[in-house]
Amino acid sequence: MSGDVELPRGLALAWGVAATPQRGPKREMSVERIVEAAIEIADAEGLGAVSMAAVAARLGYTPMSLYRYVNAKDDLVLLMQEEATGLPSDELRAQADWREGLEALCREQLHSYVAHPWMLDIPISGSPATPHSSAWMDVGLHLLSRTPLSHAERLAVVLLVTGHARWTGTVLAGYARAQDASGLMDAEVAKREDALYRELISADAYPDLRAAIDAGVFLDDTDPFAFGLRRSLDGVAAYIEARRAGAAAEPPAALAVHAADDRDIASDRRYREARKRVREAEKLLREARRAERQAAREARERTGRDDASNSHT
């Protein structure tokens, strides 16, 4: 490294360029051992259970002993994420087909999230410029290096796949926590969800959702996440073929961040009044829909009572 950029302590530790204690009574302690203990706690109890005091207790030392190696919990969490992320497999880089490679990349990242679901609780504050995270980005770009995509387009595709892996991991981790709490198996959870939706969703209020429920979507055992990734990569494949056929690159579009635009005009009085009216209208709409659902339930109950009464006459 050139040394022109002063690295934060956590990144310096991740890259192995930070000074570490060489002497002292805790020679057997190391950054690696501290990170290992922290991951053990997070795997067992979740990220919220990780603290400098908890890690120190697990290692049999005082919290102050840890601070000689890791200055802050944020640095510790970054190092935990780096270790748990791991490196992409050698087989992944050797993939000849870009599409098969990206699907394998997604599976490998998802495996890490399933093994260490607490990683999904770490807030995203930018791209972690750590060795392992950089290796994943590098292998994704390598898989696309023989396509006619520009460097920016390749990176966008890699972000599509890694984002898909993270979202899938988030959903699977949530279901796993619910299953642990309830003691139910996958099929039992699906049946319970299906029954809940059938009870709450009416064809009058939500016609298309009800049609999907009646078609058994919540009992379908196909993988919706794999389907979504394949269809996304279908689009990428079509774009690559168009580029190979001589089509011009798609012009870059500005990222639409309406919240930032709203902040720019937030001081305008007429805009604030308009936003207030929108919120009031949205509130009225929510209340009207609740009233509609309640009326529909009461109508079904009355119809049921009438049918029962007629059957006895």
Beta strands, then each sheet from edge to edge (+ up, - down):
end
